[in-house]
């Protein structure tokens, strides 16, 4: 469970923010330091209406 909260959850939030145009490093650091829950809510509020960006090949 600790692995999920401290490693996987912050990485998933940062990856989702990057896909919608956010800064991966900033979101990863914030999610790691704030344990993800508050950052997850902030991500949802900020990026919920933005479309997912297409990766360039």
C-alpha distance matrix in Angstrom:
0.0 3.8 5.4 5.1 6.4 8.7 10.0 10.0 10.6 13.4 14.9 15.2 16.9 19.2 20.1 21.0 23.1 24.8 25.8 27.4 29.3 27.0 26.5 23.4 23.3 23.8 21.0 18.6 19.6 19.6 16.1 14.8 17.0 16.6 12.8 13.5 14.4 18.0 18.4 17.3 20.0 22.4 22.0 22.6 25.7 27.1 26.7 26.7 30.4 30.6 31.1 29.0 30.9 32.1 31.3 34.5 35.1
3.8 0.0 3.8 5.4 5.2 5.9 8.1 9.4 10.2 12.0 13.8 15.0 16.3 18.0 19.5 20.8 22.4 24.0 25.5 27.1 28.5 25.9 24.9 21.8 21.2 21.6 19.2 16.5 17.0 17.2 14.1 12.1 14.1 14.2 10.6 12.2 13.7 17.0 17.2 16.9 19.8 21.7 21.4 22.7 25.5 26.6 26.4 27.0 30.7 30.7 31.4 29.2 30.9 32.1 31.1 34.1 34.9
5.4 3.8 0.0 3.8 5.6 5.4 5.5 6.7 8.7 10.5 11.3 12.7 14.8 16.1 17.0 18.8 20.6 21.8 23.1 25.2 26.5 24.2 23.0 19.7 19.3 20.3 18.0 14.9 16.0 16.9 13.7 11.7 14.4 15.1 11.7 12.5 14.7 17.9 17.3 16.8 20.1 21.8 20.9 22.3 25.4 26.1 25.5 26.2 29.7 29.3 29.6 27.1 28.5 29.5 28.1 31.1 31.6
5.1 5.4 3.8 0.0 3.8 5.8 5.8 4.9 5.9 8.8 9.9 10.3 12.2 14.3 15.0 16.2 18.3 19.8 20.8 22.6 24.4 22.2 21.7 18.4 18.7 19.4 16.6 14.1 15.7 16.0 12.4 11.4 14.4 14.3 10.6 10.4 12.2 15.7 15.1 13.9 17.2 19.1 18.1 19.1 22.4 23.3 22.5 22.9 26.5 26.3 26.6 24.3 26.1 27.2 26.3 29.5 30.2
6.4 5.2 5.6 3.8 0.0 3.8 6.0 6.4 5.5 7.4 9.9 10.6 11.3 13.5 15.2 16.1 17.5 19.4 20.9 22.2 23.7 21.1 20.5 17.6 17.5 17.6 14.8 12.5 13.5 13.2 9.7 8.8 11.2 10.7 7.0 7.3 9.2 12.5 12.3 11.7 14.8 16.7 16.2 17.5 20.4 21.4 21.3 21.9 25.6 25.6 26.4 24.5 26.3 27.9 27.1 30.4 31.5
8.7 5.9 5.4 5.8 3.8 0.0 3.8 6.4 6.6 6.8 8.9 11.0 11.7 12.8 14.8 16.5 17.4 18.9 20.9 22.4 23.3 20.5 19.2 16.2 15.3 15.7 13.5 10.7 11.1 11.7 8.7 6.4 9.1 9.9 6.8 8.1 11.0 13.6 12.8 13.1 16.4 17.5 17.0 19.1 21.7 22.2 22.1 23.3 26.9 26.4 27.3 25.1 26.4 27.9 26.8 29.7 30.8
10.0 8.1 5.5 5.8 6.0 3.8 0.0 3.8 5.9 6.0 6.4 8.8 10.6 11.1 12.4 14.6 15.9 16.8 18.6 20.7 21.6 19.1 17.7 14.3 13.8 15.1 12.9 9.6 11.1 12.4 9.5 7.7 11.1 12.3 9.6 9.8 13.0 15.5 13.9 13.8 17.5 18.3 17.1 19.1 22.1 22.1 21.5 22.8 26.2 25.3 25.7 23.1 24.1 25.2 23.8 26.6 27.5
10.0 9.4 6.7 4.9 6.4 6.4 3.8 0.0 3.8 5.7 5.2 6.1 8.7 10.0 10.5 12.2 14.3 15.3 16.5 18.6 20.1 18.1 17.4 14.0 14.5 15.8 13.1 10.4 12.9 13.7 10.4 9.8 13.5 13.9 11.0 9.9 12.5 15.4 13.7 12.6 16.2 17.5 15.7 17.2 20.6 20.8 19.6 20.5 23.8 23.0 23.1 20.5 21.8 22.8 21.6 24.7 25.6
10.6 10.2 8.7 5.9 5.5 6.6 5.9 3.8 0.0 3.9 5.5 5.2 6.3 8.7 9.9 10.7 12.4 14.3 15.5 17.0 18.6 16.4 16.2 13.3 14.1 14.5 11.2 9.4 11.8 11.6 7.9 8.6 11.9 11.4 8.6 6.6 8.9 11.8 10.2 8.8 12.5 13.9 12.4 13.8 17.1 17.6 16.8 17.5 21.0 20.6 21.2 19.1 20.8 22.4 21.8 25.1 26.5
13.4 12.0 10.5 8.8 7.4 6.8 6.0 5.7 3.9 0.0 3.8 5.5 5.2 6.2 8.5 9.9 10.6 12.3 14.4 15.6 16.6 13.9 13.1 10.2 10.5 10.8 7.8 5.6 8.0 8.2 4.8 5.7 9.2 9.3 7.6 5.7 9.1 10.9 8.5 8.5 12.2 12.6 11.2 13.5 16.4 16.2 15.7 17.3 20.6 19.8 20.7 18.6 19.9 21.7 20.8 23.9 25.5
14.9 13.8 11.3 9.9 9.9 8.9 6.4 5.2 5.5 3.8 0.0 3.8 5.5 5.1 6.0 8.5 9.9 10.5 12.3 14.4 15.3 13.2 12.2 8.7 9.6 11.2 8.6 6.1 9.4 10.6 8.0 8.5 12.2 12.9 11.3 9.5 12.6 14.4 11.5 11.0 14.8 14.9 12.6 14.9 18.0 17.3 16.1 17.8 20.8 19.4 19.6 17.0 17.8 19.1 17.8 20.8 22.1
15.2 15.0 12.7 10.3 10.6 11.0 8.8 6.1 5.2 5.5 3.8 0.0 3.8 5.5 5.1 6.1 8.6 9.8 10.6 12.6 14.4 12.8 13.0 10.0 12.0 13.1 9.8 8.7 12.2 12.5 9.6 11.1 14.5 14.4 12.6 9.8 12.1 14.0 11.3 9.6 13.2 13.8 11.1 12.6 16.0 15.7 14.0 15.0 18.0 17.0 17.0 14.4 15.9 17.3 16.6 20.0 21.4
16.9 16.3 14.8 12.2 11.3 11.7 10.6 8.7 6.3 5.2 5.5 3.8 0.0 3.8 5.5 5.2 6.2 8.7 10.0 10.9 12.5 10.4 10.9 8.7 10.7 10.7 7.1 7.3 10.5 9.9 7.3 10.0 12.9 12.2 11.1 7.8 9.9 11.0 7.9 6.5 10.0 10.1 7.4 9.5 12.6 12.2 11.0 12.4 15.6 14.8 15.6 13.7 15.3 17.5 17.3 20.6 22.7
19.2 18.0 16.1 14.3 13.5 12.8 11.1 10.0 8.7 6.2 5.1 5.5 3.8 0.0 3.8 5.5 5.1 6.2 8.7 10.0 10.6 8.1 7.7 5.0 7.2 7.9 4.9 5.0 8.7 9.1 7.7 9.9 12.7 13.0 12.6 10.0 12.7 13.2 9.6 9.4 12.6 11.7 9.0 11.8 14.4 13.0 11.7 14.1 16.7 15.1 15.7 13.5 14.2 16.2 15.4 18.5 20.6
20.1 19.5 17.0 15.0 15.2 14.8 12.4 10.5 9.9 8.5 6.0 5.1 5.5 3.8 0.0 3.8 5.4 5.1 6.3 8.8 10.0 8.9 9.1 6.4 9.4 11.0 8.5 8.3 12.1 12.9 11.2 13.1 16.2 16.5 15.7 12.9 15.3 16.2 12.8 11.8 14.9 14.3 11.0 13.0 16.0 14.5 12.3 14.2 16.5 14.4 14.2 11.3 11.8 13.2 12.3 15.5 17.3
21.0 20.8 18.8 16.2 16.1 16.5 14.6 12.2 10.7 9.9 8.5 6.1 5.2 5.5 3.8 0.0 3.8 5.4 5.1 6.5 8.9 8.4 10.0 8.5 11.9 12.4 9.5 10.4 14.0 13.8 12.1 14.7 17.5 17.0 16.3 12.9 14.5 15.1 11.9 10.1 12.7 12.3 8.6 9.9 12.9 11.7 9.1 10.5 12.9 11.2 11.1 8.7 10.3 12.4 12.6 16.1 18.4
23.1 22.4 20.6 18.3 17.5 17.4 15.9 14.3 12.4 10.6 9.9 8.6 6.2 5.1 5.4 3.8 0.0 3.8 5.4 5.2 6.3 4.8 6.8 6.5 9.9 9.7 7.2 9.4 12.5 12.0 11.2 14.2 16.5 16.0 16.1 12.9 14.5 14.3 10.7 9.9 12.0 10.5 7.0 9.3 11.5 9.4 7.3 10.0 12.1 10.1 11.0 9.3 10.2 13.0 13.3 16.5 19.2
24.8 24.0 21.8 19.8 19.4 18.9 16.8 15.3 14.3 12.3 10.5 9.8 8.7 6.2 5.1 5.4 3.8 0.0 3.8 5.3 5.1 4.6 5.8 5.2 9.0 10.0 8.6 10.1 13.2 13.8 13.4 15.7 18.2 18.4 18.6 15.7 17.8 17.7 14.0 13.5 15.8 14.2 10.8 13.1 15.1 12.6 10.3 13.0 14.4 11.6 11.5 9.1 8.6 10.8 10.3 13.1 15.9
25.8 25.5 23.1 20.8 20.9 20.9 18.6 16.5 15.5 14.4 12.3 10.6 10.0 8.7 6.3 5.1 5.4 3.8 0.0 3.8 5.7 7.2 9.4 8.9 12.7 13.7 11.9 13.3 16.7 16.9 16.1 18.6 21.2 21.1 20.9 17.6 19.3 19.4 16.0 14.7 16.7 15.6 11.9 13.1 15.4 13.2 10.0 11.9 12.8 9.8 8.7 5.6 5.6 7.7 8.0 11.4 14.2
27.4 27.1 25.2 22.6 22.2 22.4 20.7 18.6 17.0 15.6 14.4 12.6 10.9 10.0 8.8 6.5 5.2 5.3 3.8 0.0 3.8 5.9 9.3 10.1 13.8 13.8 12.0 14.4 17.4 16.9 16.4 19.4 21.6 21.0 21.2 17.8 19.0 18.5 15.2 14.0 15.2 13.7 10.1 11.1 12.7 10.1 6.9 9.1 9.5 6.4 6.3 4.9 5.6 9.0 10.5 13.6 16.8
29.3 28.5 26.5 24.4 23.7 23.3 21.6 20.1 18.6 16.6 15.3 14.4 12.5 10.6 10.0 8.9 6.3 5.1 5.7 3.8 0.0 3.8 6.9 8.9 12.2 12.1 11.4 14.0 16.5 16.4 16.7 19.5 21.3 21.2 21.9 18.9 20.4 19.5 16.0 15.7 16.9 14.6 11.6 13.4 14.3 11.0 8.8 11.9 12.0 8.6 9.0 8.0 6.9 10.1 10.8 13.1 16.6
27.0 25.9 24.2 22.2 21.1 20.5 19.1 18.1 16.4 13.9 13.2 12.8 10.4 8.1 8.9 8.4 4.8 4.6 7.2 5.9 3.8 0.0 3.8 6.2 9.1 8.5 7.8 10.7 12.9 12.7 13.3 16.1 17.7 17.7 18.7 16.0 17.7 16.6 13.0 13.3 14.8 12.2 9.5 12.2 13.1 9.8 8.6 12.2 13.2 10.5 11.8 10.7 10.3 13.3 13.5 15.9 19.1
26.5 24.9 23.0 21.7 20.5 19.2 17.7 17.4 16.2 13.1 12.2 13.0 10.9 7.7 9.1 10.0 6.8 5.8 9.4 9.3 6.9 3.8 0.0 3.8 5.7 5.6 6.4 8.7 10.4 11.0 12.2 14.4 15.8 16.6 17.8 15.7 18.0 17.0 13.3 14.4 16.3 13.7 11.4 14.7 15.7 12.7 12.0 15.6 16.9 14.3 15.4 13.9 13.0 15.4 14.7 16.6 19.5
23.4 21.8 19.7 18.4 17.6 16.2 14.3 14.0 13.3 10.2 8.7 10.0 8.7 5.0 6.4 8.5 6.5 5.2 8.9 10.1 8.9 6.2 3.8 0.0 3.8 5.6 5.4 6.1 8.7 10.1 10.5 12.1 14.3 15.4 15.9 13.9 16.8 16.5 12.7 13.5 16.2 14.3 11.8 15.0 16.8 14.4 13.3 16.4 18.3 15.9 16.5 14.2 13.6 15.5 14.2 16.5 18.8
23.3 21.2 19.3 18.7 17.5 15.3 13.8 14.5 14.1 10.5 9.6 12.0 10.7 7.2 9.4 11.9 9.9 9.0 12.7 13.8 12.2 9.1 5.7 3.8 0.0 3.8 5.5 5.1 6.2 8.6 9.8 10.5 12.2 14.1 15.1 13.9 17.1 16.7 13.2 14.8 17.5 15.5 13.7 17.3 18.8 16.5 16.2 19.4 21.5 19.2 20.1 18.0 17.3 19.1 17.5 19.4 21.5
23.8 21.6 20.3 19.4 17.6 15.7 15.1 15.8 14.5 10.8 11.2 13.1 10.7 7.9 11.0 12.4 9.7 10.0 13.7 13.8 12.1 8.5 5.6 5.6 3.8 0.0 3.8 5.5 5.4 6.2 8.5 10.0 10.8 12.0 13.8 12.6 15.4 14.3 10.9 13.1 15.3 12.8 11.8 15.5 16.4 14.2 14.6 18.0 20.1 18.3 19.9 18.4 18.2 20.5 19.6 21.6 24.1
21.0 19.2 18.0 16.6 14.8 13.5 12.9 13.1 11.2 7.8 8.6 9.8 7.1 4.9 8.5 9.5 7.2 8.6 11.9 12.0 11.4 7.8 6.4 5.4 5.5 3.8 0.0 3.8 5.5 5.2 5.9 8.4 9.9 10.3 11.5 9.5 12.2 11.5 7.8 9.5 12.1 10.0 8.6 12.3 13.8 12.0 12.2 15.2 17.8 16.3 17.9 16.4 16.8 19.4 18.7 21.4 23.8
18.6 16.5 14.9 14.1 12.5 10.7 9.6 10.4 9.4 5.6 6.1 8.7 7.3 5.0 8.3 10.4 9.4 10.1 13.3 14.4 14.0 10.7 8.7 6.1 5.1 5.5 3.8 0.0 3.8 5.5 5.2 6.0 8.6 10.0 10.3 9.0 12.5 12.7 9.4 10.9 14.0 12.8 11.4 14.8 16.8 15.5 15.3 17.9 20.7 19.2 20.3 18.3 18.6 20.6 19.4 22.0 23.9
19.6 17.0 16.0 15.7 13.5 11.1 11.1 12.9 11.8 8.0 9.4 12.2 10.5 8.7 12.1 14.0 12.5 13.2 16.7 17.4 16.5 12.9 10.4 8.7 6.2 5.4 5.5 3.8 0.0 3.8 5.5 5.2 6.1 8.4 9.8 9.8 13.2 12.8 10.1 12.6 15.3 13.8 13.3 16.9 18.3 17.0 17.6 20.4 23.2 21.9 23.3 21.6 21.8 23.9 22.7 25.0 27.0
19.6 17.2 16.9 16.0 13.2 11.7 12.4 13.7 11.6 8.2 10.6 12.5 9.9 9.1 12.9 13.8 12.0 13.8 16.9 16.9 16.4 12.7 11.0 10.1 8.6 6.2 5.2 5.5 3.8 0.0 3.8 5.4 5.2 5.8 8.0 7.6 10.4 9.3 6.8 10.0 12.1 10.5 10.8 14.3 15.4 14.5 15.6 18.3 21.2 20.4 22.4 21.2 21.9 24.5 23.8 26.4 28.7
16.1 14.1 13.7 12.4 9.7 8.7 9.5 10.4 7.9 4.8 8.0 9.6 7.3 7.7 11.2 12.1 11.2 13.4 16.1 16.4 16.7 13.3 12.2 10.5 9.8 8.5 5.9 5.2 5.5 3.8 0.0 3.8 5.6 5.3 5.6 4.3 7.7 8.0 5.5 7.6 10.5 10.1 9.9 12.9 14.8 14.5 15.1 17.2 20.5 19.9 21.6 20.2 21.3 23.7 23.1 26.0 28.1
14.8 12.1 11.7 11.4 8.8 6.4 7.7 9.8 8.6 5.7 8.5 11.1 10.0 9.9 13.1 14.7 14.2 15.7 18.6 19.4 19.5 16.1 14.4 12.1 10.5 10.0 8.4 6.0 5.2 5.4 3.8 0.0 3.8 5.7 5.3 6.3 9.9 10.7 9.0 11.0 14.0 13.8 13.7 16.6 18.6 18.3 18.8 20.9 24.2 23.5 24.9 23.1 24.0 26.0 25.0 27.7 29.4
17.0 14.1 14.4 14.4 11.2 9.1 11.1 13.5 11.9 9.2 12.2 14.5 12.9 12.7 16.2 17.5 16.5 18.2 21.2 21.6 21.3 17.7 15.8 14.3 12.2 10.8 9.9 8.6 6.1 5.2 5.6 3.8 0.0 3.8 5.6 7.8 10.6 10.4 9.5 12.4 14.6 14.0 14.9 17.9 19.1 18.9 20.2 22.4 25.6 25.1 27.0 25.6 26.5 28.8 27.9 30.5 32.4
16.6 14.2 15.1 14.3 10.7 9.9 12.3 13.9 11.4 9.3 12.9 14.4 12.2 13.0 16.5 17.0 16.0 18.4 21.1 21.0 21.2 17.7 16.6 15.4 14.1 12.0 10.3 10.0 8.4 5.8 5.3 5.7 3.8 0.0 3.8 5.6 7.4 6.9 6.9 9.9 11.5 11.4 12.8 15.4 16.5 16.9 18.5 20.3 23.7 23.7 25.8 24.8 26.2 28.8 28.3 31.3 33.4
12.8 10.6 11.7 10.6 7.0 6.8 9.6 11.0 8.6 7.6 11.3 12.6 11.1 12.6 15.7 16.3 16.1 18.6 20.9 21.2 21.9 18.7 17.8 15.9 15.1 13.8 11.5 10.3 9.8 8.0 5.6 5.3 5.6 3.8 0.0 3.8 6.0 7.5 7.8 9.3 11.6 12.5 13.4 15.5 17.3 18.1 19.1 20.4 24.0 24.1 25.8 24.5 26.1 28.5 28.0 31.1 32.9
13.5 12.2 12.5 10.4 7.3 8.1 9.8 9.9 6.6 5.7 9.5 9.8 7.8 10.0 12.9 12.9 12.9 15.7 17.6 17.8 18.9 16.0 15.7 13.9 13.9 12.6 9.5 9.0 9.8 7.6 4.3 6.3 7.8 5.6 3.8 0.0 3.8 5.8 5.0 5.7 8.6 9.7 9.9 11.9 14.1 14.9 15.5 16.7 20.4 20.5 22.2 21.0 22.8 25.2 25.0 28.3 30.3
14.4 13.7 14.7 12.2 9.2 11.0 13.0 12.5 8.9 9.1 12.6 12.1 9.9 12.7 15.3 14.5 14.5 17.8 19.3 19.0 20.4 17.7 18.0 16.8 17.1 15.4 12.2 12.5 13.2 10.4 7.7 9.9 10.6 7.4 6.0 3.8 0.0 3.8 5.4 5.1 6.5 8.7 9.9 10.8 12.6 14.4 15.4 15.9 19.6 20.5 22.5 21.8 24.1 26.7 27.0 30.4 32.5
18.0 17.0 17.9 15.7 12.5 13.6 15.5 15.4 11.8 10.9 14.4 14.0 11.0 13.2 16.2 15.1 14.3 17.7 19.4 18.5 19.5 16.6 17.0 16.5 16.7 14.3 11.5 12.7 12.8 9.3 8.0 10.7 10.4 6.9 7.5 5.8 3.8 0.0 3.8 5.4 5.2 6.2 8.6 9.9 10.7 12.3 14.2 15.0 18.6 19.5 22.0 21.8 23.9 26.9 27.4 30.6 33.1
18.4 17.2 17.3 15.1 12.3 12.8 13.9 13.7 10.2 8.5 11.5 11.3 7.9 9.6 12.8 11.9 10.7 14.0 16.0 15.2 16.0 13.0 13.3 12.7 13.2 10.9 7.8 9.4 10.1 6.8 5.5 9.0 9.5 6.9 7.8 5.0 5.4 3.8 0.0 3.8 5.4 4.9 6.0 8.5 9.8 10.3 11.7 13.3 16.8 17.0 19.4 18.8 20.6 23.6 23.9 27.0 29.6
17.3 16.9 16.8 13.9 11.7 13.1 13.8 12.6 8.8 8.5 11.0 9.6 6.5 9.4 11.8 10.1 9.9 13.5 14.7 14.0 15.7 13.3 14.4 13.5 14.8 13.1 9.5 10.9 12.6 10.0 7.6 11.0 12.4 9.9 9.3 5.7 5.1 5.4 3.8 0.0 3.8 5.4 5.1 6.2 8.7 9.9 10.4 11.1 14.8 15.4 17.4 16.8 19.2 22.0 22.6 26.0 28.4
20.0 19.8 20.1 17.2 14.8 16.4 17.5 16.2 12.5 12.2 14.8 13.2 10.0 12.6 14.9 12.7 12.0 15.8 16.7 15.2 16.9 14.8 16.3 16.2 17.5 15.3 12.1 14.0 15.3 12.1 10.5 14.0 14.6 11.5 11.6 8.6 6.5 5.2 5.4 3.8 0.0 3.8 5.4 5.1 6.2 8.6 10.1 10.2 13.8 15.2 17.7 17.9 20.5 23.6 24.7 28.1 30.8
22.4 21.7 21.8 19.1 16.7 17.5 18.3 17.5 13.9 12.6 14.9 13.8 10.1 11.7 14.3 12.3 10.5 14.2 15.6 13.7 14.6 12.2 13.7 14.3 15.5 12.8 10.0 12.8 13.8 10.5 10.1 13.8 14.0 11.4 12.5 9.7 8.7 6.2 4.9 5.4 3.8 0.0 3.8 5.4 5.2 6.1 8.4 9.8 12.9 13.8 16.7 17.1 19.2 22.6 23.6 26.7 29.7
22.0 21.4 20.9 18.1 16.2 17.0 17.1 15.7 12.4 11.2 12.6 11.1 7.4 9.0 11.0 8.6 7.0 10.8 11.9 10.1 11.6 9.5 11.4 11.8 13.7 11.8 8.6 11.4 13.3 10.8 9.9 13.7 14.9 12.8 13.4 9.9 9.9 8.6 6.0 5.1 5.4 3.8 0.0 3.8 5.5 5.2 5.8 7.6 10.8 11.0 13.5 13.5 15.6 18.9 19.9 23.2 26.0
22.6 22.7 22.3 19.1 17.5 19.1 19.1 17.2 13.8 13.5 14.9 12.6 9.5 11.8 13.0 9.9 9.3 13.1 13.1 11.1 13.4 12.2 14.7 15.0 17.3 15.5 12.3 14.8 16.9 14.3 12.9 16.6 17.9 15.4 15.5 11.9 10.8 9.9 8.5 6.2 5.1 5.4 3.8 0.0 3.8 5.6 5.5 5.2 8.9 10.2 12.7 13.3 16.1 19.4 20.9 24.4 27.2
25.7 25.5 25.4 22.4 20.4 21.7 22.1 20.6 17.1 16.4 18.0 16.0 12.6 14.4 16.0 12.9 11.5 15.1 15.4 12.7 14.3 13.1 15.7 16.8 18.8 16.4 13.8 16.8 18.3 15.4 14.8 18.6 19.1 16.5 17.3 14.1 12.6 10.7 9.8 8.7 6.2 5.2 5.5 3.8 0.0 3.8 5.9 5.9 8.6 10.5 13.7 15.1 17.7 21.2 23.0 26.2 29.3
27.1 26.6 26.1 23.3 21.4 22.2 22.1 20.8 17.6 16.2 17.3 15.7 12.2 13.0 14.5 11.7 9.4 12.6 13.2 10.1 11.0 9.8 12.7 14.4 16.5 14.2 12.0 15.5 17.0 14.5 14.5 18.3 18.9 16.9 18.1 14.9 14.4 12.3 10.3 9.9 8.6 6.1 5.2 5.6 3.8 0.0 3.8 6.1 7.9 8.5 11.9 13.3 15.2 18.9 20.6 23.5 26.8
26.7 26.4 25.5 22.5 21.3 22.1 21.5 19.6 16.8 15.7 16.1 14.0 11.0 11.7 12.3 9.1 7.3 10.3 10.0 6.9 8.8 8.6 12.0 13.3 16.2 14.6 12.2 15.3 17.6 15.6 15.1 18.8 20.2 18.5 19.1 15.5 15.4 14.2 11.7 10.4 10.1 8.4 5.8 5.5 5.9 3.8 0.0 3.8 5.6 5.4 8.4 9.5 11.8 15.4 17.3 20.4 23.6
26.7 27.0 26.2 22.9 21.9 23.3 22.8 20.5 17.5 17.3 17.8 15.0 12.4 14.1 14.2 10.5 10.0 13.0 11.9 9.1 11.9 12.2 15.6 16.4 19.4 18.0 15.2 17.9 20.4 18.3 17.2 20.9 22.4 20.3 20.4 16.7 15.9 15.0 13.3 11.1 10.2 9.8 7.6 5.2 5.9 6.1 3.8 0.0 3.8 5.8 8.3 10.0 13.1 16.4 18.8 22.1 25.1
30.4 30.7 29.7 26.5 25.6 26.9 26.2 23.8 21.0 20.6 20.8 18.0 15.6 16.7 16.5 12.9 12.1 14.4 12.8 9.5 12.0 13.2 16.9 18.3 21.5 20.1 17.8 20.7 23.2 21.2 20.5 24.2 25.6 23.7 24.0 20.4 19.6 18.6 16.8 14.8 13.8 12.9 10.8 8.9 8.6 7.9 5.6 3.8 0.0 3.8 6.6 9.5 12.3 15.7 18.6 21.5 24.7
30.6 30.7 29.3 26.3 25.6 26.4 25.3 23.0 20.6 19.8 19.4 17.0 14.8 15.1 14.4 11.2 10.1 11.6 9.8 6.4 8.6 10.5 14.3 15.9 19.2 18.3 16.3 19.2 21.9 20.4 19.9 23.5 25.1 23.7 24.1 20.5 20.5 19.5 17.0 15.4 15.2 13.8 11.0 10.2 10.5 8.5 5.4 5.8 3.8 0.0 3.8 6.6 8.8 12.4 15.1 18.0 21.3
31.1 31.4 29.6 26.6 26.4 27.3 25.7 23.1 21.2 20.7 19.6 17.0 15.6 15.7 14.2 11.1 11.0 11.5 8.7 6.3 9.0 11.8 15.4 16.5 20.1 19.9 17.9 20.3 23.3 22.4 21.6 24.9 27.0 25.8 25.8 22.2 22.5 22.0 19.4 17.4 17.7 16.7 13.5 12.7 13.7 11.9 8.4 8.3 6.6 3.8 0.0 3.8 6.3 9.3 12.5 15.3 18.4
29.0 29.2 27.1 24.3 24.5 25.1 23.1 20.5 19.1 18.6 17.0 14.4 13.7 13.5 11.3 8.7 9.3 9.1 5.6 4.9 8.0 10.7 13.9 14.2 18.0 18.4 16.4 18.3 21.6 21.2 20.2 23.1 25.6 24.8 24.5 21.0 21.8 21.8 18.8 16.8 17.9 17.1 13.5 13.3 15.1 13.3 9.5 10.0 9.5 6.6 3.8 0.0 3.8 6.5 9.3 12.5 15.4
30.9 30.9 28.5 26.1 26.3 26.4 24.1 21.8 20.8 19.9 17.8 15.9 15.3 14.2 11.8 10.3 10.2 8.6 5.6 5.6 6.9 10.3 13.0 13.6 17.3 18.2 16.8 18.6 21.8 21.9 21.3 24.0 26.5 26.2 26.1 22.8 24.1 23.9 20.6 19.2 20.5 19.2 15.6 16.1 17.7 15.2 11.8 13.1 12.3 8.8 6.3 3.8 0.0 3.8 6.4 9.2 12.5
32.1 32.1 29.5 27.2 27.9 27.9 25.2 22.8 22.4 21.7 19.1 17.3 17.5 16.2 13.2 12.4 13.0 10.8 7.7 9.0 10.1 13.3 15.4 15.5 19.1 20.5 19.4 20.6 23.9 24.5 23.7 26.0 28.8 28.8 28.5 25.2 26.7 26.9 23.6 22.0 23.6 22.6 18.9 19.4 21.2 18.9 15.4 16.4 15.7 12.4 9.3 6.5 3.8 0.0 3.8 6.4 9.2
31.3 31.1 28.1 26.3 27.1 26.8 23.8 21.6 21.8 20.8 17.8 16.6 17.3 15.4 12.3 12.6 13.3 10.3 8.0 10.5 10.8 13.5 14.7 14.2 17.5 19.6 18.7 19.4 22.7 23.8 23.1 25.0 27.9 28.3 28.0 25.0 27.0 27.4 23.9 22.6 24.7 23.6 19.9 20.9 23.0 20.6 17.3 18.8 18.6 15.1 12.5 9.3 6.4 3.8 0.0 3.8 6.3
34.5 34.1 31.1 29.5 30.4 29.7 26.6 24.7 25.1 23.9 20.8 20.0 20.6 18.5 15.5 16.1 16.5 13.1 11.4 13.6 13.1 15.9 16.6 16.5 19.4 21.6 21.4 22.0 25.0 26.4 26.0 27.7 30.5 31.3 31.1 28.3 30.4 30.6 27.0 26.0 28.1 26.7 23.2 24.4 26.2 23.5 20.4 22.1 21.5 18.0 15.3 12.5 9.2 6.4 3.8 0.0 3.8
35.1 34.9 31.6 30.2 31.5 30.8 27.5 25.6 26.5 25.5 22.1 21.4 22.7 20.6 17.3 18.4 19.2 15.9 14.2 16.8 16.6 19.1 19.5 18.8 21.5 24.1 23.8 23.9 27.0 28.7 28.1 29.4 32.4 33.4 32.9 30.3 32.5 33.1 29.6 28.4 30.8 29.7 26.0 27.2 29.3 26.8 23.6 25.1 24.7 21.3 18.4 15.4 12.5 9.2 6.3 3.8 0.0
